Amino acid sequence: MSDVLSEFRPLVHVSPSDWEKADKILEQHGLEKGRFFTMAPHTWPDKSWRIENFEELGKKVWEEFGAKSVILGLPELKTPTFEGAVPVFGIPLPVVAAIIAWSRLFIGLDSGLSHVAAGFDLPLIVLYCQGKIPAFEIRVHSPYAEYILEQAAGRMIEVKIVLDILRFHMKRSFQSVNPPVCPACGRTMQYVTQASEDGLNRRCFCGTHFLDKRDGLAPKTKTHEEAETGKANEMHSSDNPKKTIDHTVNQSFWKDVEYLENQRWSKRISFKNVFPRLFMTEVGDPFAQTFSFSMDGIFFFLRRSGYQILSVIPEETFERKKEFTLRIEFSKEHLPTERILIPWGKGTLFLKYMEDYFTYFSWQSWATPIRWTSLSKRIYEWGKKEDAVRVARIIFWMDPSVKTAKYWLRYFFLSIWDLWKSRWIP
C-alpha cells in the first residue's frame, strides 16, 4: 500500500511557455530558483491557519534563512505582509505550478494549491488544522510531504512547530527528506504532531508514534545548472528511498513472547490507552524508546510477520481511562475458531473475521461516532454491499443506538432489494 501511494500523485501540465512566464516573474522579483519558499495561506475558514501565524513564520524564515516567501492564493482575501513577502496573484494556474516547482519548499493548508505542489519533487509542509483526519480522507499525496496536525482537537498548530520542521529540513539534503516506514503497518509516517530542530514526533495512520531523531546534515545548495536538470512539463517519478527500522522493532517486540502449545504464542501488552503517545521531551535521551505502538499497530505488525490473531483477551475488566493489559494470542498454523473481541472507541467490536478489522476498522485512533455510523454507507457506495451489511451489524453491537440500528436495517433491506432486482427484473 505504501509503495503504491508514494507514486499516486497529481499531474499538472506546465507548457514551455508557462515555464518561461514563471522565469520572468522570478526575475522581476529578484528570486533565484531553489532559494525561495512558496506559501499558500488561503483555504476554507474551517481549515485555515491565522494570517498572523503566516506573518510570524515568514518573518522568521527571512531572518534565519534569508529566504523570501512567494505568497500565492486569492488577492481578495487577507494576505500576510512581512519583510521578504512577495505576493504573486492574478496569474494562470500552470504558471503558479511552475513557480511552486522552482521553490525550495512549499508551505500550505488543506487546499488545492497543496495538491498542485504534490505533483513536483520538492519538500511540502501541509497544515491540517482540524485535528480530525482519519486514514480514509483525502490528503496531499507526495513522498516529500509532512502533514502537520494539532496535538489535540481545537489546539491550534503553533508557529514554533512549523518553524522547527523547517529547521529540521533545512539541515538536510533534499535526498533525505523521505519519511520512514511504519514498522507496524508499512505506511510512510508523514503525520507530525511535535517537532524540534533535531527531530520530529511522527504519527502513523495506525496510531503508532515514532521519534524521528537524525543527525543534522548541511543543506546542499543546487547550482543553476543542477536546478535546470530534470525540470520539465511532466511529473517526475520518485524512487522514495525509505529508512528501514524493522530490525530494532523486531528485537523489542519478540522479547517477551510466551509459547503456549501447538504453534500458538501469546504476548501481554499494557496500554494507558489504545494509541499511546510519545513526547519530544524524550528526544534528548539517547536510550529512550523511539517507538510507541498503538493497539492497531501491534495487530498490523503481527500480520506483517505472517501470524493470525486468534484472540484479544483483557487480563481483567478495564476502563479506557486507566492502564489495561491485553493478552493477544496468535499463530501461523491456526485460524480463529470463535469471535474476536476487540476494544474499539468506547465499546467492543465482535468480529468473526479479523480481516474485517484490517479492512474497515484499523483507524480507531482517529475514530468518532460520526465516522463509524457513516462507514457502512461508504462501503455500500463502493459496491461492497454484503460487507456494508456486516459492518453495520458490527457497529450496532459495538454501539447500540437508534442511529446505528437504522443503518443496519437500511443496508440489510437494500441488499435484499438489490438481490431481488438482479433475479427478477430483466
C-alpha positions as CSV (number, residue, x, y, z in Angstrom):
1,M,0.0,0.0,0.0
2,S,2.8,2.5,0.9
3,D,4.7,1.9,-2.3
4,V,1.5,2.4,-4.4
5,L,0.5,5.6,-2.6
6,S,4.0,7.1,-2.9
7,E,3.6,7.2,-6.7
8,F,-0.1,8.1,-6.7
9,R,0.5,11.8,-7.2
10,P,-1.2,14.7,-9.0
11,L,-0.2,15.6,-12.5
12,V,-0.1,19.3,-13.5
13,H,0.6,20.1,-17.1
14,V,3.1,23.0,-17.5
15,S,3.9,24.0,-21.0
16,P,7.2,25.5,-22.1
17,S,5.6,29.0,-22.3
18,D,4.3,28.6,-18.7
19,W,7.9,27.9,-17.5
20,E,9.1,31.0,-19.4
21,K,6.4,33.1,-17.8
22,A,7.3,31.8,-14.3
23,D,11.0,32.6,-15.1
24,K,10.1,36.2,-15.9
25,I,8.1,36.6,-12.7
26,L,11.0,35.3,-10.7
27,E,13.4,37.6,-12.5
28,Q,11.1,40.5,-11.9
29,H,11.1,40.0,-8.1
30,G,14.8,39.1,-7.9
31,L,14.1,35.5,-6.9
32,E,16.7,32.7,-7.6
33,K,15.4,29.2,-8.4
34,G,15.6,26.9,-5.4
35,R,16.4,29.8,-3.0
36,F,12.8,31.0,-2.1
37,F,9.8,29.5,-0.3
38,T,6.2,29.4,-1.5
39,M,3.3,29.9,0.8
40,A,-0.4,29.3,0.1
41,P,-2.3,30.8,3.1
42,H,-5.9,30.7,1.8
43,T,-8.5,27.9,2.2
44,W,-12.0,27.3,3.7
45,P,-12.4,29.0,7.1
46,D,-12.6,25.7,9.0
47,K,-9.3,24.6,7.5
48,S,-7.4,27.9,7.9
49,W,-4.4,29.0,9.9
50,R,-4.3,32.5,11.2
51,I,-2.8,35.1,8.8
52,E,-0.8,36.4,11.8
53,N,0.8,33.0,12.1
54,F,1.9,33.1,8.4
55,E,3.3,36.6,9.0
56,E,5.3,35.4,12.1
57,L,6.5,32.4,10.2
58,G,7.5,34.3,7.1
59,K,9.4,36.9,9.2
60,K,11.4,34.1,10.9
61,V,12.1,32.5,7.5
62,W,13.5,35.8,6.2
63,E,15.6,36.4,9.4
64,E,17.0,32.9,9.8
65,F,17.4,31.6,6.2
66,G,17.5,34.8,4.2
67,A,14.7,33.3,2.0
68,K,11.9,35.3,0.5
69,S,8.4,33.8,0.5
70,V,6.2,34.0,-2.6
71,I,2.6,34.3,-1.4
72,L,0.1,32.5,-3.7
73,G,-3.7,32.5,-3.4
74,L,-6.6,34.9,-3.8
75,P,-5.9,38.6,-3.8
76,E,-9.4,39.4,-2.4
77,L,-8.6,37.6,0.8
78,K,-6.4,38.9,3.6
79,T,-2.8,38.4,2.7
80,P,0.1,38.1,5.1
81,T,2.6,41.0,5.0
82,F,6.2,40.8,6.3
83,E,9.7,41.6,5.2
84,G,10.6,39.1,2.5
85,A,7.0,38.5,1.4
86,V,6.4,38.6,-2.4
87,P,2.7,38.5,-3.3
88,V,2.0,37.0,-6.7
89,F,-1.6,37.0,-7.8
90,G,-3.7,37.0,-11.0
91,I,-1.6,34.5,-13.0
92,P,-2.8,31.3,-14.6
93,L,-2.7,28.1,-12.6
94,P,0.1,26.4,-14.7
95,V,2.3,29.4,-14.1
96,V,1.6,29.1,-10.3
97,A,2.5,25.5,-10.5
98,A,5.8,26.4,-12.2
99,I,6.7,28.9,-9.5
100,I,6.0,26.3,-6.8
101,A,8.2,23.8,-8.7
102,W,11.1,26.2,-8.7
103,S,10.8,26.9,-4.9
104,R,13.0,25.4,-2.1
105,L,10.0,24.4,-0.1
106,F,6.2,24.8,-0.1
107,I,4.0,25.6,2.9
108,G,0.3,25.3,2.6
109,L,-3.0,24.2,4.0
110,D,-5.7,21.7,3.1
111,S,-6.3,23.4,-0.2
112,G,-6.0,22.9,-4.0
113,L,-2.5,24.5,-4.2
114,S,-1.1,21.9,-1.8
115,H,-2.3,19.2,-4.2
116,V,-0.7,21.1,-7.1
117,A,2.6,21.2,-5.2
118,A,2.4,17.5,-4.6
119,G,3.0,16.9,-8.3
120,F,6.6,18.1,-8.1
121,D,9.6,16.8,-6.3
122,L,10.1,19.3,-3.5
123,P,9.5,19.3,0.3
124,L,6.0,20.2,1.3
125,I,4.7,21.2,4.8
126,V,0.9,20.9,4.8
127,L,-1.0,22.1,7.9
128,Y,-4.2,20.2,8.8
129,C,-5.8,22.5,11.4
130,Q,-9.0,20.5,12.1
131,G,-7.5,17.8,14.3
132,K,-9.7,15.1,12.7
133,I,-8.0,13.4,9.7
134,P,-8.7,9.7,9.6
135,A,-7.0,7.3,7.3
136,F,-9.6,7.3,4.5
137,E,-10.0,11.0,4.0
138,I,-8.4,12.9,1.0
139,R,-4.9,14.2,1.7
140,V,-2.0,15.5,-0.3
141,H,-0.1,12.6,-1.9
142,S,3.6,13.2,-2.1
143,P,6.5,11.2,-0.7
144,Y,8.1,14.5,0.3
145,A,5.2,15.9,2.3
146,E,4.9,16.4,6.1
147,Y,1.4,16.6,7.4
148,I,1.3,18.8,10.5
149,L,-1.5,18.0,12.9
150,E,-2.9,19.7,16.0
151,Q,-1.6,18.0,19.1
152,A,-5.2,17.9,20.4
153,A,-8.5,18.8,18.7
154,G,-9.1,22.5,18.9
155,R,-5.5,23.3,19.8
156,M,-4.1,25.5,17.1
157,I,-0.8,24.4,15.5
158,E,2.0,26.6,16.9
159,V,4.3,28.6,14.7
160,K,7.3,27.2,16.6
161,I,6.4,23.6,15.5
162,V,6.3,24.7,11.8
163,L,9.5,26.6,12.2
164,D,11.3,23.7,13.8
165,I,10.2,21.4,11.0
166,L,11.7,23.9,8.6
167,R,14.9,24.0,10.5
168,F,14.9,20.2,10.5
169,H,14.6,20.1,6.7
170,M,17.0,22.9,6.0
171,K,19.7,20.9,7.8
172,R,19.4,18.1,5.3
173,S,19.8,17.5,1.6
174,F,16.7,17.0,-0.5
175,Q,17.6,13.3,-1.0
176,S,17.0,12.6,2.7
177,V,13.6,14.2,3.2
178,N,11.6,10.9,2.8
179,P,9.7,9.9,6.0
180,P,10.4,6.5,7.5
181,V,8.1,3.5,7.1
182,C,5.9,2.5,10.0
183,P,7.2,-0.8,11.4
184,A,3.7,-1.8,12.2
185,C,1.5,-1.3,9.1
186,G,4.1,-0.4,6.4
187,R,2.7,3.0,5.6
188,T,5.0,6.1,5.5
189,M,4.9,8.0,8.7
190,Q,4.1,11.5,7.4
191,Y,1.9,13.0,10.1
192,V,3.8,15.2,12.6
193,T,2.4,16.3,15.9
194,Q,5.5,17.8,17.6
195,A,8.9,19.0,16.4
196,S,12.3,20.3,17.4
197,E,15.3,21.2,15.4
198,D,16.8,17.8,16.0
199,G,13.8,15.5,15.4
200,L,10.1,15.1,14.6
201,N,7.4,13.3,16.5
202,R,5.7,11.3,13.8
203,R,2.4,9.5,13.9
204,C,1.1,6.9,11.6
205,F,-2.5,6.1,10.4
206,C,-2.5,3.1,12.7
207,G,-1.7,5.3,15.8
208,T,1.9,4.2,16.2
209,H,4.3,7.0,17.2
210,F,8.0,7.4,16.3
211,L,10.5,9.9,17.4
212,D,12.5,10.6,14.2
213,K,15.9,11.6,15.6
214,R,18.5,12.3,12.9
215,D,21.9,14.0,12.8
216,G,21.7,17.3,11.1
217,L,23.2,17.5,7.6
218,A,24.4,20.6,5.9
219,P,21.9,21.6,3.2
220,K,23.0,21.0,-0.3
221,T,22.6,24.2,-2.5
222,K,21.9,23.4,-6.1
223,T,23.7,25.3,-8.8
224,H,21.7,26.9,-11.5
225,E,22.7,24.1,-13.9
226,E,21.7,21.4,-11.4
227,A,18.4,23.2,-10.8
228,E,17.7,23.2,-14.6
229,T,18.3,19.5,-14.9
230,G,15.2,17.3,-14.6
231,K,12.7,20.2,-14.8
232,A,10.1,19.6,-17.5
233,N,6.4,19.8,-18.1
234,E,5.7,16.4,-16.7
235,M,5.6,14.8,-13.3
236,H,8.9,13.1,-12.3
237,S,8.8,9.7,-10.7
238,S,10.4,9.3,-7.3
239,D,12.2,6.2,-6.0
240,N,11.3,7.3,-2.5
241,P,14.2,5.7,-0.6
242,K,12.8,4.6,2.8
243,K,14.5,4.3,6.1
244,T,14.4,0.7,7.3
245,I,13.6,0.4,11.0
246,D,12.1,-3.1,11.4
247,H,15.2,-4.7,12.9
248,T,15.2,-2.8,16.1
249,V,11.4,-3.2,16.4
250,N,11.7,-7.0,15.8
251,Q,14.1,-7.3,18.7
252,S,12.0,-5.4,21.2
253,F,8.6,-6.9,20.2
254,W,9.6,-10.6,20.4
255,K,11.4,-10.3,23.7
256,D,8.5,-11.2,26.0
257,V,6.5,-13.5,23.8
258,E,5.3,-16.7,25.5
259,Y,4.9,-20.0,23.8
260,L,1.7,-21.8,24.6
261,E,1.3,-25.1,22.7
262,N,0.6,-26.4,19.2
263,Q,2.3,-23.5,17.4
264,R,0.4,-20.9,19.4
265,W,2.0,-17.9,21.1
266,S,0.8,-15.0,23.3
267,K,2.0,-11.6,24.4
268,R,0.8,-9.5,27.2
269,I,0.7,-5.8,26.4
270,S,-0.2,-2.9,28.7
271,F,-1.8,0.3,27.4
272,K,-2.7,3.6,29.1
273,N,-5.0,3.9,26.0
274,V,-5.1,2.1,22.7
275,F,-3.0,4.8,21.0
276,P,-0.3,5.9,23.4
277,R,1.8,9.0,22.5
278,L,5.5,9.8,22.8
279,F,6.6,13.4,23.5
280,M,9.5,15.4,22.3
281,T,11.0,15.6,25.8
282,E,12.3,12.1,25.2
283,V,14.3,13.2,22.2
284,G,17.3,14.2,24.3
285,D,17.6,10.8,25.9
286,P,19.7,8.5,23.6
287,F,18.4,5.4,25.4
288,A,14.7,6.5,25.2
289,Q,12.2,4.2,23.4
290,T,11.7,5.7,20.0
291,F,8.6,3.8,19.1
292,S,5.2,3.6,20.8
293,F,3.0,1.0,19.3
294,S,-0.8,1.5,19.2
295,M,-3.0,-1.5,19.6
296,D,-3.8,-1.3,15.9
297,G,0.0,-1.1,15.2
298,I,0.5,-4.4,17.1
299,F,-2.2,-6.1,15.1
300,F,-0.6,-4.9,11.8
301,F,2.9,-5.9,13.0
302,L,1.7,-9.5,13.7
303,R,0.0,-9.7,10.3
304,R,3.1,-8.4,8.5
305,S,5.1,-11.1,10.4
306,G,2.8,-13.8,9.0
307,Y,0.7,-14.5,12.1
308,Q,-3.1,-14.9,12.5
309,I,-4.6,-13.3,15.6
310,L,-6.7,-15.8,17.4
311,S,-8.0,-13.8,20.4
312,V,-7.6,-10.5,22.2
313,I,-8.4,-11.1,25.9
314,P,-8.3,-8.4,28.7
315,E,-6.5,-9.6,31.8
316,E,-9.2,-8.1,33.8
317,T,-12.2,-5.7,33.4
318,F,-10.7,-2.5,32.3
319,E,-11.6,1.2,31.8
320,R,-10.4,3.2,28.9
321,K,-9.1,6.0,31.1
322,K,-6.8,3.7,33.1
323,E,-4.0,1.4,32.1
324,F,-5.2,-2.0,31.0
325,T,-3.5,-5.2,29.9
326,L,-4.4,-7.4,26.9
327,R,-3.2,-10.9,26.2
328,I,-3.0,-11.4,22.4
329,E,-2.8,-15.0,21.1
330,F,-1.6,-15.7,17.6
331,S,-0.4,-18.5,15.4
332,K,1.0,-19.3,11.9
333,E,-0.7,-22.7,11.9
334,H,-4.2,-21.9,13.1
335,L,-7.2,-19.8,12.4
336,P,-9.6,-18.2,14.9
337,T,-12.5,-20.5,15.9
338,E,-14.5,-18.0,17.9
339,R,-15.4,-14.4,17.5
340,I,-12.6,-12.0,18.3
341,L,-13.5,-9.2,20.8
342,I,-11.5,-6.0,20.4
343,P,-11.8,-2.8,22.4
344,W,-12.6,0.0,19.9
345,G,-13.7,3.6,20.6
346,K,-15.8,3.4,23.7
347,G,-17.1,-0.1,23.0
348,T,-16.1,-3.5,21.8
349,L,-16.1,-5.0,18.4
350,F,-17.3,-8.6,17.9
351,L,-15.5,-9.9,14.8
352,K,-15.8,-13.2,13.1
353,Y,-13.1,-12.3,10.5
354,M,-10.0,-10.4,11.6
355,E,-9.7,-9.2,8.0
356,D,-12.8,-7.0,8.6
357,Y,-10.7,-5.2,11.2
358,F,-7.8,-4.5,8.9
359,T,-10.1,-3.5,6.1
360,Y,-12.6,-1.3,7.8
361,F,-11.8,-0.6,11.5
362,S,-8.0,-0.1,11.7
363,W,-8.2,3.6,12.2
364,Q,-9.6,3.8,15.7
365,S,-7.1,6.4,16.9
366,W,-9.0,8.8,14.6
367,A,-12.5,7.5,15.3
368,T,-15.6,9.5,16.3
369,P,-19.2,8.4,16.3
370,I,-19.9,10.4,13.2
371,R,-17.3,8.4,11.2
372,W,-18.3,4.9,12.3
373,T,-22.0,5.4,11.7
374,S,-21.3,6.6,8.2
375,L,-18.8,3.8,7.5
376,S,-21.3,1.3,6.2
377,K,-22.6,4.0,3.8
378,R,-19.2,4.4,2.3
379,I,-18.8,0.7,1.9
380,Y,-22.2,0.4,0.2
381,E,-21.2,3.2,-2.2
382,W,-18.0,1.3,-3.0
383,G,-20.3,-1.6,-4.2
384,K,-19.4,-4.0,-1.4
385,K,-23.0,-4.5,-0.3
386,E,-22.6,-7.6,1.8
387,D,-19.7,-6.0,3.6
388,A,-21.8,-2.9,4.2
389,V,-24.5,-5.0,6.0
390,R,-21.9,-6.9,8.0
391,V,-20.1,-3.8,9.1
392,A,-23.3,-2.1,10.0
393,R,-24.2,-5.1,12.2
394,I,-20.8,-5.0,13.9
395,I,-21.2,-1.3,14.6
396,F,-24.6,-1.8,16.1
397,W,-23.4,-4.4,18.5
398,M,-20.5,-2.2,19.4
399,D,-22.7,0.9,19.9
400,P,-26.4,0.0,20.2
401,S,-28.5,3.1,19.3
402,V,-31.4,4.1,17.1
403,K,-29.0,5.6,14.6
404,T,-26.8,2.5,14.3
405,A,-29.9,0.3,14.1
406,K,-31.2,2.4,11.3
407,Y,-28.0,2.0,9.3
408,W,-28.0,-1.8,9.9
409,L,-31.7,-2.2,8.8
410,R,-31.3,0.2,5.9
411,Y,-28.4,-1.7,4.3
412,F,-29.9,-5.1,5.1
413,F,-33.1,-4.2,3.2
414,L,-31.2,-2.5,0.4
415,S,-29.1,-5.6,-0.1
416,I,-32.3,-7.8,-0.2
417,W,-33.8,-5.4,-2.7
418,D,-30.7,-5.4,-4.9
419,L,-30.7,-9.2,-4.9
420,W,-34.4,-9.3,-5.8
421,K,-33.8,-6.9,-8.7
422,S,-30.9,-8.9,-10.0
423,R,-33.0,-12.1,-10.1
424,W,-36.4,-10.9,-11.2
425,I,-36.1,-7.6,-13.1
426,P,-34.6,-8.1,-16.7
